[in-house]
Amino acid sequence: MLAQMTANLKQGGPHNSSADAVFQFWRAFARYWQESVRYYGWWRLLREMSNATRDAFLELLPSRRKARFGDLDYDWEHSVNTTRSNIGVGTQFLTGVTARPYFATEPWLFEQIMEGLTLNIQQLAVSQGVVARAGLREFTFIDLGSGKGRALFIAAEYPFRKVLGVEYSTEIQQAALENIRCYSHPRQRCRDVESVVANAAEYEFPDGNLVLFLFNPFGPEIMRLMLANLQRSLEQKPRHVVILMLWPEQAQLVAEMPGMRTYRQTRRYHIYETGRAPARGGS
């Protein structure tokens, strides 16, 4: 089974050799194994590995192949490769075990979320007598579970101070780095775009105001650890943090976080914030 996954890693990132991809897979797998035994124990780990193995091999079925290509028009227009079409079985297995299967964000849906976010910031500025033009320039955008970078490039079309992706899989993050190198679009407004390899359960959040984007990147256990880190960071350095959740599965955990307020909820996305007085007119 693992031999077939290793062979399929040859389908990985655009500039990795197959030997590099194999090494990255086993390094990431060993890291996950150690962390999972520490956090969850053996039985939970084995159960999740079994489920991830099943899901990874289902990706080989002909009925699944078309869905893997996703929105190719976006990639063509932006000179990137952000679909999951060339993610090997080994990496699908690893992402299935460590988090959730990789899917690229739909641009039209991200733009809906951003409309709600920018309205929130504008209303907040007016309510507090702050000059509204600073807006998103005061915020660092962080995509937790950023994959090959689709959400990073859409976010870069807005004037964030910085756009940052946090990805657990080394192979997928290498593909994101290649995409960052190739990305080109006249609507780009943020030029500081970066992708890093990190475990969201242990990630240390940067200083300054933050916009956190989550497209169901991991299950409730990792979410709780990530939110605990965020809470500690806010206690040490209070600041304005906005959380954007696309198709939210763990929204209740965010809503229960101390000091967290609900700004907007729709069927497709939720927006939460903490750290400043709520904007007038928020819903």
C-alpha positions as CSV (number, residue, x, y, z in Angstrom):
1,M,0.0,0.0,0.0
2,L,2.7,2.5,1.0
3,A,4.8,1.5,-1.9
4,Q,2.0,2.5,-4.3
5,M,1.7,5.8,-2.5
6,T,5.4,6.4,-2.8
7,A,5.3,5.7,-6.5
8,N,2.4,8.2,-6.9
9,L,4.4,10.9,-5.2
10,K,6.1,11.4,-8.6
11,Q,3.1,13.3,-9.6
12,G,4.0,16.0,-6.9
13,G,5.2,19.6,-7.0
14,P,6.3,21.1,-10.3
15,H,10.0,21.4,-9.5
16,N,10.6,18.5,-7.1
17,S,12.4,15.3,-8.2
18,S,10.7,12.1,-7.3
19,A,13.4,11.4,-4.7
20,D,12.8,14.7,-3.0
21,A,9.0,14.1,-3.0
22,V,9.5,10.7,-1.4
23,F,11.8,12.1,1.3
24,Q,9.3,14.9,2.0
25,F,6.5,12.5,2.3
26,W,8.3,10.3,4.8
27,R,9.5,13.2,6.8
28,A,6.0,14.7,7.0
29,F,4.6,11.3,7.9
30,A,7.1,10.7,10.6
31,R,6.4,14.2,12.1
32,Y,2.7,13.5,12.0
33,W,3.1,10.0,13.6
34,Q,5.1,11.5,16.6
35,E,2.7,14.4,17.1
36,S,-0.4,12.2,16.9
37,V,0.9,9.6,19.4
38,R,1.7,12.5,21.8
39,Y,-1.7,14.3,21.3
40,Y,-4.2,11.4,20.7
41,G,-2.7,8.0,21.3
42,W,-2.3,4.9,19.2
43,W,-5.9,3.8,18.7
44,R,-7.0,7.1,17.4
45,L,-4.0,7.3,15.1
46,L,-4.6,3.9,13.6
47,R,-8.3,4.7,13.0
48,E,-7.6,7.9,11.2
49,M,-4.9,6.2,9.1
50,S,-7.4,3.6,8.0
51,N,-10.0,6.2,7.0
52,A,-7.4,8.3,5.1
53,T,-6.1,5.3,3.2
54,R,-9.6,4.5,2.0
55,D,-10.2,8.1,0.9
56,A,-6.9,8.3,-0.8
57,F,-7.5,5.3,-3.0
58,L,-11.1,6.5,-3.8
59,E,-9.3,9.4,-5.5
60,L,-8.1,7.0,-8.1
61,L,-11.6,6.1,-9.3
62,P,-12.5,7.5,-12.7
63,S,-15.6,9.2,-11.3
64,R,-13.3,11.3,-9.0
65,R,-10.8,12.4,-11.7
66,K,-12.8,15.2,-13.2
67,A,-13.5,16.8,-9.9
68,R,-9.7,16.9,-9.2
69,F,-9.2,19.5,-11.9
70,G,-11.5,22.1,-10.3
71,D,-11.5,25.6,-11.7
72,L,-8.8,25.5,-14.4
73,D,-9.9,28.9,-15.7
74,Y,-8.7,30.6,-12.6
75,D,-5.3,28.9,-12.8
76,W,-4.9,29.8,-16.5
77,E,-5.7,33.5,-15.9
78,H,-3.3,33.8,-13.0
79,S,-0.4,31.6,-14.3
80,V,-0.6,29.1,-11.4
81,N,-1.6,25.5,-10.6
82,T,-3.8,25.4,-7.6
83,T,-6.2,22.5,-8.3
84,R,-5.6,19.1,-6.8
85,S,-5.2,17.4,-10.2
86,N,-1.5,16.5,-9.8
87,I,-1.5,15.8,-6.0
88,G,-0.3,12.2,-5.6
89,V,-2.0,9.4,-3.6
90,G,0.7,9.6,-1.0
91,T,0.0,13.3,-0.3
92,Q,-3.8,12.8,-0.4
93,F,-3.2,10.1,2.2
94,L,-1.1,12.4,4.4
95,T,-3.6,15.3,4.1
96,G,-6.4,13.0,4.8
97,V,-4.7,11.7,8.0
98,T,-3.4,15.0,9.3
99,A,-6.2,17.3,8.2
100,R,-8.8,17.3,5.4
101,P,-8.5,16.5,1.7
102,Y,-7.2,19.5,-0.3
103,F,-9.7,21.6,-2.3
104,A,-9.1,25.0,-3.8
105,T,-11.2,27.9,-2.7
106,E,-13.8,29.1,-5.2
107,P,-13.0,32.8,-6.1
108,W,-16.6,34.0,-6.3
109,L,-17.3,32.7,-2.8
110,F,-14.1,34.2,-1.4
111,E,-15.2,37.5,-2.8
112,Q,-18.5,37.3,-1.0
113,I,-16.7,36.8,2.3
114,M,-14.4,39.7,1.5
115,E,-17.4,42.0,0.9
116,G,-18.6,41.2,4.4
117,L,-15.1,41.8,5.8
118,T,-14.5,45.1,4.2
119,L,-18.0,46.3,5.2
120,N,-17.2,45.4,8.8
121,I,-13.9,47.3,8.8
122,Q,-15.4,50.3,7.2
123,Q,-18.3,50.4,9.8
124,L,-15.8,49.9,12.6
125,A,-13.7,52.8,11.4
126,V,-16.7,55.1,11.3
127,S,-18.0,54.0,14.7
128,Q,-14.6,54.7,16.3
129,G,-13.9,57.9,14.4
130,V,-10.9,56.3,12.6
131,V,-9.8,57.2,9.1
132,A,-11.3,54.4,7.1
133,R,-8.8,54.4,4.2
134,A,-6.2,52.4,6.2
135,G,-8.7,49.5,6.2
136,L,-7.1,46.2,5.2
137,R,-3.6,47.6,5.2
138,E,-3.6,47.2,9.0
139,F,-4.2,43.5,8.7
140,T,-2.1,40.4,7.9
141,F,-4.1,37.8,6.1
142,I,-3.3,34.2,7.2
143,D,-4.8,31.1,5.5
144,L,-4.5,28.1,7.9
145,G,-4.2,25.0,5.7
146,S,-3.3,27.1,2.7
147,G,-2.6,24.2,0.3
148,K,-1.2,25.3,-3.1
149,G,-2.1,28.9,-2.4
150,R,-5.4,29.7,-4.2
151,A,-6.8,31.7,-1.3
152,L,-3.5,33.6,-1.0
153,F,-3.7,34.8,-4.6
154,I,-7.3,35.9,-4.3
155,A,-6.4,37.7,-1.0
156,A,-3.5,39.4,-2.7
157,E,-6.0,41.3,-4.8
158,Y,-6.9,43.2,-1.7
159,P,-4.6,45.7,0.1
160,F,-3.5,43.6,3.1
161,R,-0.3,44.4,4.8
162,K,0.9,40.8,4.1
163,V,-0.6,37.6,2.9
164,L,0.6,34.4,4.6
165,G,-0.2,30.7,4.1
166,V,0.4,28.0,6.7
167,E,0.5,24.5,5.3
168,Y,1.4,21.2,7.0
169,S,2.3,19.2,3.9
170,T,5.8,20.0,2.6
171,E,5.0,18.7,-0.9
172,I,2.0,20.9,-1.2
173,Q,3.8,23.9,0.3
174,Q,6.5,23.5,-2.3
175,A,3.9,23.7,-5.0
176,A,2.6,26.8,-3.3
177,L,6.1,28.4,-3.4
178,E,6.3,27.7,-7.2
179,N,2.9,29.2,-7.6
180,I,4.0,32.3,-5.7
181,R,7.0,32.6,-8.0
182,C,4.8,32.3,-11.2
183,Y,1.7,34.3,-10.0
184,S,0.9,37.3,-12.1
185,H,-2.3,39.3,-12.3
186,P,-2.9,43.0,-12.8
187,R,-5.4,43.1,-9.9
188,Q,-2.7,42.2,-7.4
189,R,-2.5,44.8,-4.6
190,C,-0.5,43.0,-1.9
191,R,3.0,42.2,-3.0
192,D,4.1,40.4,0.2
193,V,2.9,36.9,-0.3
194,E,4.5,34.0,1.6
195,S,3.9,30.3,2.3
196,V,5.4,28.4,5.3
197,V,5.4,24.8,6.6
198,A,4.0,24.6,10.1
199,N,1.6,22.6,12.3
200,A,-1.4,24.7,13.0
201,A,-1.7,23.1,16.5
202,E,1.6,24.7,17.5
203,Y,1.7,27.8,15.2
204,E,2.7,31.1,16.8
205,F,0.7,33.9,15.4
206,P,2.5,37.1,14.3
207,D,2.0,40.5,15.9
208,G,-0.5,43.0,14.6
209,N,-4.1,42.8,13.4
210,L,-5.0,39.5,11.7
211,V,-7.5,38.1,9.3
212,L,-7.6,34.3,9.7
213,F,-9.1,32.2,6.9
214,L,-10.2,28.6,7.4
215,F,-11.7,26.4,4.8
216,N,-12.2,23.3,7.1
217,P,-8.5,22.6,7.2
218,F,-8.5,20.2,10.1
219,G,-10.8,18.5,12.6
220,P,-11.9,19.7,16.1
221,E,-8.9,18.5,18.0
222,I,-6.4,20.6,16.0
223,M,-8.9,23.5,15.9
224,R,-9.0,23.5,19.7
225,L,-5.2,23.6,20.0
226,M,-5.0,26.3,17.3
227,L,-7.6,28.5,19.1
228,A,-5.9,28.0,22.4
229,N,-2.6,29.3,20.9
230,L,-4.6,32.2,19.4
231,Q,-6.1,33.0,22.8
232,R,-2.7,33.0,24.5
233,S,-1.4,35.2,21.8
234,L,-4.3,37.7,22.3
235,E,-3.8,37.7,26.1
236,Q,-0.1,38.6,25.6
237,K,-0.7,41.2,22.9
238,P,-4.4,42.3,22.5
239,R,-5.3,43.2,19.0
240,H,-8.0,43.0,16.4
241,V,-8.5,39.5,14.9
242,V,-11.1,38.5,12.4
243,I,-11.9,34.9,11.6
244,L,-13.4,34.0,8.2
245,M,-14.8,30.4,8.0
246,L,-15.8,29.0,4.6
247,W,-18.5,26.2,4.8
248,P,-17.8,26.1,8.6
249,E,-17.8,22.8,10.3
250,Q,-16.1,23.9,13.5
251,A,-17.9,27.2,13.9
252,Q,-19.1,26.4,17.4
253,L,-15.6,26.1,18.7
254,V,-14.8,29.6,17.4
255,A,-18.0,31.1,18.7
256,E,-17.2,29.8,22.2
257,M,-13.8,31.4,22.3
258,P,-13.6,34.1,25.1
259,G,-14.3,37.5,23.7
260,M,-15.3,36.3,20.3
261,R,-18.2,38.0,18.6
262,T,-20.3,36.9,15.6
263,Y,-20.4,39.5,12.9
264,R,-22.1,37.7,10.1
265,Q,-23.4,34.2,9.4
266,T,-24.7,32.8,6.1
267,R,-25.1,29.3,4.9
268,R,-21.8,29.4,3.1
269,Y,-19.6,31.4,5.5
270,H,-19.3,32.9,9.0
271,I,-17.3,35.9,10.2
272,Y,-16.2,36.3,13.8
273,E,-14.1,39.0,15.4
274,T,-12.4,39.8,18.7
275,G,-10.2,42.5,20.1
276,R,-12.2,45.7,19.5
277,A,-15.6,47.1,20.0
278,P,-18.1,45.8,17.5
279,A,-18.9,48.0,14.5
280,R,-22.2,49.7,14.4
281,G,-24.6,48.1,12.0
282,G,-23.0,44.7,12.1
283,S,-25.3,41.7,11.9
